[in-house]
Amino acid sequence: MAASAFLYAHKVWVHSSNSEILYQISSNVRATHSHFRSPRNDDSFDASISQASIHQPLTNSTGDYCVAMEPSSNNSYDLIVVGSGPAGQKAAICAAKLRKKVAVIERKRTIGGVCVHTGTIPSKTFREAILYLSGLRQRAFYGRGYALKENICMPDLIFRSDAVMAREIEVIKAQLRRNRVTVFEGNARFLDPHTMEVASDDGFTMLRANNFVIACGTRPAHDAQIPIDGKRIFDSDQVHDLQELPRELIVVGAGIIGLEYASMFAALGVKVTLLDQRPTLLDFADREIVESLCFQLRQLGTVFRLGEKVVSVGFDEQRDRVFASLESGKKVHAAGLLYAVGRQANSDQLNLEAVALVPDGRGKLIVDENFQTAIPHIYAAGDVIGFPALASTSMEQGRLASCHIFGVSGNIPPNLIPYGVYTIPEISMVGATEEQLTRDKIGYETGIARYAELAKGQMLGDDQGFLKLIFDPDSLKLLGVHIIGDRASEIVHIGQAVLALGGTIEYFRDTVFNYPTLAEAFKVAALDGLNKL
Ligand SMILES: Cc1cc2nc3c(=O)[nH]c(=O)nc-3n(C[C@H](O)[C@H](O)[C@H](O)COP(=O)(O)OP(=O)(O)OC[C@H]3O[C@@H](n4cnc5c(N)ncnc54)[C@H](O)[C@@H]3O)c2cc1C
C-alpha cells in the first residue's frame, strides 16, 4: 500500500481493492496516504488538504485503496465546471472575472478538450500542413504534378499539429491560472445536486458548489457492428494516431467531420469513397455552394455514394483490405476506413440520476435559451447540448451560461452564428439561405462575385471560389452571405458585422476595400446584385 502524502482528517476509512475496510483513522489523526490531492491553479496537485472530514469508504477506478472526504469550505465553490474544452474554459473564466470561486474538473491529463486534442486544432492544423506540403493551391501556376514535398507521410502532418496543440495548451493553462480558476484532474460525477466526486488514479476528492456548468462534450459514436481497431478502421479521434496514410480510404458519414477529412485525404492523393445514407450533403448550407464543393471534391478524385446505407464493415483477410457492404448490394474496398457517423455525449459518465437529469438517446442535455437545464442551478453548454456543436458556439454558450448564473445579461442572436466547414475548398456562411427564404415565402435577390474575377483570387490560384450575397430587393438589407473558396471562414465576418448592424448591401458598394483582397468580393457581389434590380 502506497502511503506517502500527509492528511489531517476527522475520520478516514481505508480499504482494499475488493472494498473491504481495512482500518479507520479517527478524527484529527495525521494520516499518511498517497491518494489525497489538493488543487492548485494549474493541473498539478499538492498533497495537503486540511480540515477534511472523511466519511465514506470508496474504491478508485483502479480498485486501489482510496479515501473519500466530505468537502471542507476549501472545497466549496460558487461554480464547478465539468470539462475544460471551449465551453468549460469560457464558463470558468467568465465566472472568475465576476470574482466567483471557480473549479474546473477535467478527466484528461491535459486540458483543452476535444477541441485541442482530437478535434478542431489538430484537424485544422492538418489541413494547413496538407495545403502547404501538397502545393495544391500552387498547381494552377506550376502544373498538376507540383508538390512541395514528395511522399507526404503522417509524421509530416503530426509534427505540425503537435506543435500547435502544445502551444494552445500552454495558452489555456495560463488563462485559467491567471484567472485563479482551480483545475482538478479526474472523472467528475454527481453524488447529489450540490456535490461532485472527482475520481482519479490518485483517489477521490469531493467538491461542493452552488452552481454547475456541464461542459463534458462528446466522443465519436460507435456501433457494436463496426470493428474499430484504430489502425485500419478508425474514428475521427484516432486519425492523428495513424502510423501511415492509407492509399485508398472509405469515409462512412458525410457530415462536417467526414467531409473535412475526406477532402484532406483527397488533397493528399488518397482515393476517397464517401458513403452516407442521406441523399444530400450539409442540409444547412446553400445548395449552390454544396454543388460546387461536390464538383471540386470530384476533381480531387472523390467518389460519392450518397443515399446508400452501410450494412456491414469488416476486414478482408485474403485481400488484406477493409470493406464496406452497402444495402444496395455494392461492396467497397480500401486500405482504410474512417467511421464518422456522429458523436455521443459524455453525460452518461456523470451519474445524472443523482440530480434527476434525463439526457436524450445520444446523451444530449436539454437546456433553455439561458443554457439552464431542468434543474435550475445546473447549466449545460457546448457539444453536450447538441447542434451546432462547434468550438466557436461552445465558447459563447459557456460564457453566457455563467453570465446567467451570476445575473449578467447576454445572448447569441441565432441568425448571426457563422458556420465554417474546413473542407478543401472551405465553406462559410452566415444568415439565411435561399432555401430557407423560399420555404418561408420571403422574396430575395442575390449578387455573386467569382474569385476568378478577383485579382487576389487569381494570385492565390483559386479560380473556383465564389461569394454570394442574399438581400431584400426592396430595402436592400443584407439577409445572408455564402462563400466557398480560400479564406471563406475569415472574410465571412465582414458580412456578419453588416448583418448584425442591420445594414444594406449599399455599404459594400460605397466602401473602399483594400486591393487586391478577397474581401473585395463583397463589393463585386453587391454591384452584381444591384445590377439585377
Ligand atoms: C474532427 C473535429 C473537427 C472539428 N473542427 C471544428 C472546427 O473547425 N471549428 C469548430 O468551431 N468546431 C470544430 N469541431 C467541434 C469542436 O471541437 C467542439 O464543438 C468543441 O470541442 C466542443 O467543446 P466542449 O467544451 O463542449 O467539449 P469538448 O471540447 O469535447 O471538451 C469536453 C471535456 O470534458 C471532459 N470530460 C468529459 N466528461 C468528463 C467527466 N465526467 N469528468 C471530467 N471531465 C470530463 C473531456 O475529457 C473533455 O476534455 C470539431 C470537432 C471534431 C471532432
The ligand as an SDF file (V2000), in Angstrom:
LIG
                    3D

 53 58  0  0  0  0  0  0  0  0999 V2000
  -12.5700   16.3070  -36.0220 C   0  0  0  0  0  0  0  0  0  0  0  0
  -13.2610   17.5170  -35.4790 C   0  0  0  0  0  0  0  0  0  0  0  0
  -13.0650   18.7490  -36.0810 C   0  0  0  0  0  0  0  0  0  0  0  0
  -13.6920   19.8820  -35.5850 C   0  0  0  0  0  0  0  0  0  0  0  0
  -13.4820   21.0780  -36.2010 N   0  0  0  0  0  0  0  0  0  0  0  0
  -14.0850   22.2020  -35.7340 C   0  0  0  0  0  0  0  0  0  0  0  0
  -13.8540   23.4670  -36.3400 C   0  0  0  0  0  0  0  0  0  0  0  0
  -13.1170   23.5840  -37.3130 O   0  0  0  0  0  0  0  0  0  0  0  0
  -14.4570   24.5540  -35.8260 N   0  0  0  0  0  0  0  0  0  0  0  0
  -15.2720   24.4830  -34.7400 C   0  0  0  0  0  0  0  0  0  0  0  0
  -15.7920   25.5260  -34.2910 O   0  0  0  0  0  0  0  0  0  0  0  0
  -15.5140   23.2920  -34.1230 N   0  0  0  0  0  0  0  0  0  0  0  0
  -14.9360   22.1630  -34.6050 C   0  0  0  0  0  0  0  0  0  0  0  0
  -15.1630   20.9460  -34.0000 N   0  0  0  0  0  0  0  0  0  0  0  0
  -16.0760   20.8920  -32.8570 C   0  0  0  0  0  0  0  0  0  0  0  0
  -15.3910   21.3110  -31.5600 C   0  0  0  0  0  0  0  0  0  0  0  0
  -14.2140   20.5740  -31.3380 O   0  0  0  0  0  0  0  0  0  0  0  0
  -16.3470   21.1150  -30.4430 C   0  0  0  0  0  0  0  0  0  0  0  0
  -17.5330   21.8230  -30.7580 O   0  0  0  0  0  0  0  0  0  0  0  0
  -15.8250   21.6270  -29.1150 C   0  0  0  0  0  0  0  0  0  0  0  0
  -14.6380   20.9850  -28.7570 O   0  0  0  0  0  0  0  0  0  0  0  0
  -16.8660   21.3980  -28.0340 C   0  0  0  0  0  0  0  0  0  0  0  0
  -16.4070   21.9520  -26.8670 O   0  0  0  0  0  0  0  0  0  0  0  0
  -16.9500   21.4700  -25.4550 P   0  0  0  0  0  0  0  0  0  0  0  0
  -16.3300   22.3840  -24.4540 O   0  0  0  0  0  0  0  0  0  0  0  0
  -18.4170   21.3520  -25.4930 O   0  0  0  0  0  0  0  0  0  0  0  0
  -16.4320   19.9780  -25.2840 O   0  0  0  0  0  0  0  0  0  0  0  0
  -15.0310   19.2500  -25.5010 P   0  0  0  0  0  0  0  0  0  0  0  0
  -14.0840   20.0730  -26.2770 O   0  0  0  0  0  0  0  0  0  0  0  0
  -15.4000   17.9210  -26.0100 O   0  0  0  0  0  0  0  0  0  0  0  0
  -14.4510   19.1220  -24.0280 O   0  0  0  0  0  0  0  0  0  0  0  0
  -15.1230   18.3610  -23.0590 C   0  0  0  0  0  0  0  0  0  0  0  0
  -14.1260   17.9900  -21.9930 C   0  0  0  0  0  0  0  0  0  0  0  0
  -14.8520   17.4320  -20.9040 O   0  0  0  0  0  0  0  0  0  0  0  0
  -14.0810   16.3710  -20.3680 C   0  0  0  0  0  0  0  0  0  0  0  0
  -14.9820   15.4690  -19.6360 N   0  0  0  0  0  0  0  0  0  0  0  0
  -15.9930   14.7420  -20.1430 C   0  0  0  0  0  0  0  0  0  0  0  0
  -16.6050   14.0450  -19.1640 N   0  0  0  0  0  0  0  0  0  0  0  0
  -15.9660   14.3320  -18.0090 C   0  0  0  0  0  0  0  0  0  0  0  0
  -16.1130   13.9130  -16.6570 C   0  0  0  0  0  0  0  0  0  0  0  0
  -17.0660   13.0720  -16.2740 N   0  0  0  0  0  0  0  0  0  0  0  0
  -15.2440   14.4030  -15.7450 N   0  0  0  0  0  0  0  0  0  0  0  0
  -14.2690   15.2740  -16.1130 C   0  0  0  0  0  0  0  0  0  0  0  0
  -14.0800   15.7010  -17.3660 N   0  0  0  0  0  0  0  0  0  0  0  0
  -14.9230   15.2440  -18.3100 C   0  0  0  0  0  0  0  0  0  0  0  0
  -13.4600   15.7120  -21.5770 C   0  0  0  0  0  0  0  0  0  0  0  0
  -12.2950   14.9800  -21.2240 O   0  0  0  0  0  0  0  0  0  0  0  0
  -13.1270   16.9250  -22.4420 C   0  0  0  0  0  0  0  0  0  0  0  0
  -11.8130   17.3740  -22.2180 O   0  0  0  0  0  0  0  0  0  0  0  0
  -14.5340   19.7890  -34.4610 C   0  0  0  0  0  0  0  0  0  0  0  0
  -14.7200   18.5510  -33.8320 C   0  0  0  0  0  0  0  0  0  0  0  0
  -14.0970   17.4290  -34.3330 C   0  0  0  0  0  0  0  0  0  0  0  0
  -14.3110   16.1100  -33.6340 C   0  0  0  0  0  0  0  0  0  0  0  0
  1  2  1  0
  2  3  1  0
  2 52  2  0
  3  4  2  0
  4  5  1  0
  4 50  1  0
  5  6  2  0
  6  7  1  0
  6 13  1  0
  7  8  2  0
  7  9  1  0
  9 10  1  0
 10 11  2  0
 10 12  1  0
 12 13  2  0
 13 14  1  0
 14 15  1  0
 14 50  1  0
 15 16  1  0
 16 17  1  0
 16 18  1  0
 18 19  1  0
 18 20  1  0
 20 21  1  0
 20 22  1  0
 22 23  1  0
 23 24  1  0
 24 25  2  0
 24 26  1  0
 24 27  1  0
 27 28  1  0
 28 29  2  0
 28 30  1  0
 28 31  1  0
 31 32  1  0
 32 33  1  0
 33 34  1  0
 33 48  1  0
 34 35  1  0
 35 36  1  0
 35 46  1  0
 36 37  1  0
 36 45  1  0
 37 38  2  0
 38 39  1  0
 39 40  1  0
 39 45  2  0
 40 41  1  0
 40 42  2  0
 42 43  1  0
 43 44  2  0
 44 45  1  0
 46 47  1  0
 46 48  1  0
 48 49  1  0
 50 51  2  0
 51 52  1  0
 52 53  1  0
M  END
$$$$
